[in-house]
Amino acid sequence: MTDSSLRTTGLPAGRPALERCISVPVADFPWGREPLLSTGLGFGDLFGLDAVDELLTRRGLRTPFLRLAKGGEVIDPRRYTSSGGAGAEISDQIDDERVTRLFLDGATIVLQALHRTWPPLVDFGQQLTSDLGHPVQINAYVTPPQNQGFSAHYDVHDVFVLQVAGEKRWRIHAPVLAAPLRDQPWSSRASSVAARASEEPVIDTVLRPGDALYLPRGWLHSASSLGETSVHLTVGVHPVTRHTLVEVLAGLAAEEPSLRESLPLGFDPTDPSLLAGAVDALSSWLRTVDANAVADRLRKRTWTQGRSEPVSPLAQERVVSALAADTPVRLRGHLHHTVDYADSVVLRLPDRTLTLPAVTAAALKTILSGAVVRAGELPDLDADDGLVLIRRLLREALVVPA
């Protein structure tokens, strides 16, 4: 028996992060189809002006965690980085004085990968990934008054724009290429993008603090701040597409000897009959592909793009050292896994596989349910065996202190 799941613990039912970003029921959310404007939601607990200043001055950020842009062009990082000084002679640390001068001169600050560096957004990003089933990244765009950071363009991922401070005017135009892939950036269609951006926009609106805008990939957008500094979060959603499945299948095809055979000597690449034969061979192979093998490769590919709940090494060590039969622990949040219960228990994680004795099956099911557990209360195990299991799961970062 196999139990495949992405578990979360200590969080409300439903899709709480997604529900924060939209003003319609989740069932009515136009995922991948069209933009959605939502107002009056509120994101002040996630980020703000003080957070920007703290990240720029007290967190020792390095490139590429920050970019600056002006007039649609990215500024050379050497203009706003320097050595960190005594004991931190790293040459690409953010220099707050240089950033200040460039910002006052009209540059937009882009704080990148906040889903890794700012605690409220670490939690929010993990939950949104769980809600959507697709990996996310979170950047912040800080634009000085009456300025525009980037000209009209489209992204190759879906976007939630969450306005947290100031006001920004957004102009949205229909795609020049529907649902673009990662290797189909807007710069390869710059003339078409410029022409479309000169037309009347589909949406022309001002986002105020607490407003949100969802944009499927491919929709053109540009934004300019109004009378004060504007800060918005851009939540990029990297969708798993049907083309992703094609890429996974290509990897499996490389293991098929008949598909690795060379075409005949002197073959004519314009000969339709030769190509038809190759297509027939590929079609025949596709009918034999094991869906489980495809799923396994897809899991490995997508699971590694997200993160589970952060683990505190020192807290884990303290719990391991003082572990007792009544010590409460719980499953680590947002942990991707599958588990097979047979002659032994096989637990597959994003980067490794654990094999446990069959006798631990009932105990592991209890742990994976997300309940708070104690070694002395696990089913089918006495207290000593429960301690052995919990200690191993703590070392493997599967469970954390409750």
C-alpha positions in Angstrom: 0.0 0.0 0.0 1.3 3.5 -0.9 0.2 6.7 0.8 1.3 9.8 -1.2 0.7 13.1 0.5 2.0 16.6 1.2 1.2 17.2 4.9 0.9 20.4 6.8 0.5 20.8 10.5 -0.7 23.5 12.8 -2.5 25.4 10.0 -6.2 26.0 9.2 -8.0 23.7 6.8 -8.5 24.8 3.2 -6.1 27.0 1.3 -5.4 29.8 3.8 -2.5 31.5 1.9 -4.3 31.5 -1.4 -7.5 32.8 0.2 -5.5 35.8 1.5 -4.6 36.7 -2.1 -8.0 36.7 -3.8 -11.4 38.1 -3.2 -13.4 35.3 -4.8 -14.0 31.8 -3.6 -11.2 29.4 -4.5 -13.6 27.5 -6.7 -14.0 30.6 -8.8 -10.3 31.5 -9.0 -9.3 31.9 -12.8 -6.1 30.0 -12.4 -4.0 30.2 -15.6 -6.8 31.9 -17.6 -7.2 35.6 -16.9 -6.1 38.4 -14.5 -8.0 38.9 -11.2 -8.1 42.2 -9.3 -8.8 41.9 -5.5 -9.1 44.9 -3.1 -9.1 45.4 0.6 -7.3 42.3 1.7 -4.3 43.5 3.8 -0.7 42.3 3.9 0.9 44.5 6.6 1.8 41.5 8.7 3.9 40.0 5.9 6.1 42.9 4.9 6.5 46.7 5.0 8.7 49.7 4.9 10.6 48.8 8.2 11.2 45.4 6.8 12.9 46.9 3.7 15.2 49.0 5.9 16.1 46.1 8.1 17.0 43.9 5.2 19.1 46.5 3.6 21.0 47.6 6.8 21.2 44.8 9.3 21.0 41.4 7.5 24.2 41.4 5.6 22.5 40.7 2.3 24.7 39.8 -0.7 23.9 39.7 -4.4 21.8 38.2 -5.9 19.4 38.8 -3.0 19.1 42.4 -4.2 18.9 44.1 -7.6 18.5 47.7 -8.5 17.0 49.0 -11.7 16.3 52.3 -13.3 14.6 53.2 -16.6 14.0 49.6 -17.4 17.7 48.7 -17.1 19.3 46.6 -14.3 22.1 48.5 -12.5 25.6 47.0 -12.3 25.9 45.4 -8.8 29.3 46.9 -8.4 27.6 50.3 -8.0 25.8 49.3 -4.8 28.0 46.6 -3.2 31.3 46.6 -1.3 33.3 44.7 1.3 31.6 44.0 4.6 34.6 45.3 6.5 36.7 43.6 9.2 35.9 40.0 9.6 33.6 40.0 6.6 35.7 40.9 3.6 33.2 39.7 1.1 33.1 42.1 -1.8 29.5 41.7 -2.8 27.7 42.7 0.3 25.0 45.3 0.1 26.3 48.8 0.8 23.4 50.8 2.3 25.0 54.2 1.6 25.3 53.4 -2.1 21.8 52.0 -2.2 20.4 55.1 -0.6 22.0 57.4 -3.1 20.7 55.3 -6.0 17.3 55.1 -4.5 17.1 58.8 -4.0 18.2 59.2 -7.7 15.1 57.1 -8.8 16.3 53.5 -8.8 13.9 50.7 -7.9 15.1 48.2 -5.2 14.3 44.6 -5.8 14.7 42.3 -2.8 14.8 38.8 -4.1 14.0 35.4 -2.6 12.2 36.8 0.5 10.7 33.3 0.8 14.2 32.4 2.1 15.2 35.5 4.1 12.2 37.1 5.8 10.4 34.9 8.4 6.8 35.9 7.8 7.3 35.3 4.0 9.1 32.0 4.6 5.9 30.7 6.3 3.6 32.3 3.8 5.5 31.0 0.8 5.5 27.5 2.2 1.7 27.6 2.8 1.0 29.1 -0.6 3.1 26.3 -2.3 1.0 23.8 -0.4 -2.2 25.6 -1.4 -1.3 25.8 -5.1 0.7 22.6 -5.6 3.2 24.6 -7.5 6.5 26.1 -6.2 6.6 29.8 -5.4 9.2 32.6 -5.0 8.7 36.0 -3.4 10.4 39.3 -4.3 9.7 42.8 -3.2 9.8 45.8 -5.5 10.5 49.2 -3.8 9.9 52.1 -6.1 10.6 55.7 -5.3 7.8 58.3 -5.9 6.8 59.0 -9.5 9.1 56.3 -10.9 8.9 53.2 -13.0 11.2 50.2 -12.4 10.6 48.1 -15.5 9.0 48.7 -18.9 6.1 46.6 -20.2 7.0 42.9 -20.2 5.6 39.5 -19.4 6.8 36.8 -17.0 7.2 33.1 -17.7 5.5 32.3 -14.4 2.2 33.3 -12.8 2.3 36.3 -10.5 0.4 37.5 -7.5 1.1 41.3 -6.9 0.4 42.2 -3.2 0.6 45.9 -2.5 1.9 46.6 1.0 2.8 50.3 1.0 2.1 53.4 -1.2 0.2 53.3 -4.4 1.2 52.0 -7.8 -0.5 52.3 -11.2 -0.7 49.0 -13.2 -1.3 48.7 -16.9 -2.1 45.1 -18.1 -2.2 44.0 -21.7 -3.3 40.7 -23.3 -0.5 38.2 -24.1 1.5 38.1 -27.3 2.2 34.5 -26.5 -0.2 32.4 -24.4 1.3 30.5 -21.5 5.0 31.0 -22.4 7.6 28.5 -21.1 10.9 29.3 -19.4 12.8 29.4 -22.7 10.3 31.8 -24.2 11.1 35.1 -22.5 9.6 38.4 -23.4 12.9 39.7 -24.7 12.7 37.2 -27.6 9.5 39.0 -28.7 10.4 42.6 -27.7 8.9 44.2 -30.8 5.6 42.4 -30.4 5.6 43.3 -26.7 6.2 47.0 -27.4 3.5 47.0 -30.1 0.9 45.4 -27.7 1.9 47.7 -24.9 1.1 50.7 -27.1 -2.6 49.6 -27.3 -5.4 50.3 -24.8 -4.7 48.2 -21.7 -7.1 45.5 -20.5 -6.7 46.7 -17.0 -5.6 50.2 -15.9 -5.8 50.5 -12.1 -4.1 51.8 -9.0 -3.2 49.3 -6.3 -3.4 50.6 -2.8 -2.2 48.9 0.4 -4.1 45.6 0.8 -4.9 45.2 -2.9 -3.8 42.2 -5.0 -3.5 41.5 -8.7 -3.2 38.0 -10.1 -1.6 37.7 -13.5 -1.3 34.4 -15.5 2.1 34.0 -17.2 2.3 35.8 -20.5 0.1 38.8 -19.6 2.0 42.0 -20.2 2.4 44.4 -17.4 4.1 47.7 -16.3 3.8 49.7 -13.2 4.7 53.1 -11.9 4.6 54.5 -8.4 2.5 57.6 -7.6 3.0 60.2 -4.9 5.0 58.2 -2.4 7.3 55.2 -2.1 5.6 52.1 -3.2 6.3 48.6 -1.9 4.7 45.5 -3.4 5.4 41.8 -3.1 5.6 39.8 -6.3 4.8 36.2 -5.6 6.0 34.2 -8.6 4.3 30.8 -9.1 6.4 28.4 -11.2 3.7 26.1 -12.7 4.2 22.5 -13.4 2.9 22.2 -17.0 2.1 19.5 -19.5 5.4 20.4 -21.1 7.0 19.5 -17.8 5.7 16.0 -18.3 7.1 16.0 -21.8 10.5 16.9 -20.3 10.1 14.1 -17.8 9.2 11.6 -20.5 12.3 12.7 -22.5 14.4 11.7 -19.5 12.7 8.3 -19.5 13.1 7.9 -23.2 16.9 8.2 -22.8 16.7 4.8 -21.0 15.0 3.1 -23.9 17.6 1.4 -26.2 15.5 1.5 -29.3 15.1 5.3 -29.0 18.9 5.7 -28.7 19.6 4.1 -32.0 21.1 6.2 -34.8 19.2 7.0 -37.8 20.4 5.4 -41.1 23.6 6.5 -42.8 23.0 9.3 -45.2 19.5 9.9 -43.9 17.5 12.8 -45.4 16.0 15.0 -42.6 13.4 16.1 -45.0 12.1 12.6 -45.7 8.6 12.4 -44.1 8.5 8.6 -44.2 11.7 8.4 -42.2 10.3 10.9 -39.6 7.0 9.1 -39.6 8.8 5.9 -38.6 10.5 7.6 -35.8 7.2 9.1 -34.6 5.6 5.6 -34.7 8.5 4.2 -32.6 8.1 6.9 -30.1 4.3 6.4 -30.0 4.7 2.7 -29.4 7.2 3.4 -26.6 4.8 5.9 -25.0 2.1 3.3 -24.7 4.4 1.1 -22.6 5.6 3.9 -20.2 4.9 3.1 -16.5 2.9 6.0 -15.0 4.5 5.3 -11.7 7.9 5.9 -13.2 6.7 9.2 -14.6 5.2 10.2 -11.3 8.4 9.3 -9.4 10.6 11.5 -11.7 8.1 14.4 -11.5 8.0 14.2 -7.7 11.8 14.4 -7.5 11.8 17.3 -9.9 9.1 19.4 -8.2 9.8 18.5 -4.6 13.3 19.9 -4.7 12.0 23.4 -5.8 10.3 24.0 -2.5 11.2 23.9 1.2 9.8 22.2 4.2 9.4 24.0 7.5 12.8 25.4 8.7 14.6 23.2 11.2 16.5 24.7 14.1 19.7 22.6 14.5 20.3 23.7 18.1 16.7 23.1 19.2 16.8 19.6 17.5 20.0 18.8 19.4 18.5 19.8 22.7 15.5 17.6 22.2 17.6 14.7 21.0 19.9 15.0 24.1 17.0 15.2 26.6 14.5 12.9 24.8 12.2 11.1 27.1 9.1 9.0 26.7 6.8 12.0 27.3 8.6 14.5 25.0 6.1 15.9 22.5 7.1 16.1 18.9 5.2 16.6 15.6 5.7 16.1 11.9 7.8 18.8 10.2 5.4 21.1 8.3 5.1 21.0 4.5 7.2 17.8 4.3 6.9 16.2 0.9 6.9 12.4 1.2 5.5 9.1 0.1 5.5 6.0 2.2 5.1 2.3 1.3 4.0 -0.2 3.9 5.1 -3.8 2.9 7.7 -6.1 4.4 9.4 -2.9 5.6 8.4 0.7 5.8 9.9 2.7 2.9 9.7 6.5 3.4 10.7 8.6 0.3 11.7 12.2 0.8 12.9 14.8 -1.7 16.5 13.9 -1.3 16.7 10.5 0.2 14.8 7.3 1.1 14.5 5.8 4.6 13.8 2.2 5.4 12.3 1.3 8.8 11.2 -2.0 10.3 7.6 -3.1 9.5 6.7 -3.0 13.1 6.9 0.8 13.0 4.1 1.1 10.4 1.3 2.0 12.8 3.5 4.4 14.7 4.6 6.1 11.5 1.1 6.5 10.3 0.3 8.3 13.5 3.2 10.6 13.1 2.5 11.4 9.5 -1.1 12.3 10.4 0.3 15.5 11.9 -0.7 14.7 15.4 1.5 15.6 18.4 3.0 12.4 19.5 5.2 11.0 22.3 7.6 8.0 22.2 5.8 6.3 25.1 2.4 6.5 23.4 3.2 5.2 19.9 1.0 2.2 18.8 2.7 -1.2 18.5 5.9 0.0 20.1 7.1 0.0 23.7 8.7 3.1 25.2 12.2 2.1 24.4 11.4 1.3 20.7 9.4 4.5 20.5 12.4 6.4 21.7 14.6 4.8 19.1 12.2 5.7 16.3 11.6 9.3 17.5 15.4 9.9 17.9 16.0 8.8 14.4 13.2 10.9 13.0 14.6 13.9 14.9 18.1 13.3 13.4 16.6 13.0 10.0 14.6 16.2 10.5 11.2 14.5 9.9 9.9 15.6 13.3 10.5 18.7 15.3 9.7 19.8 18.9 5.9 20.3 19.3 
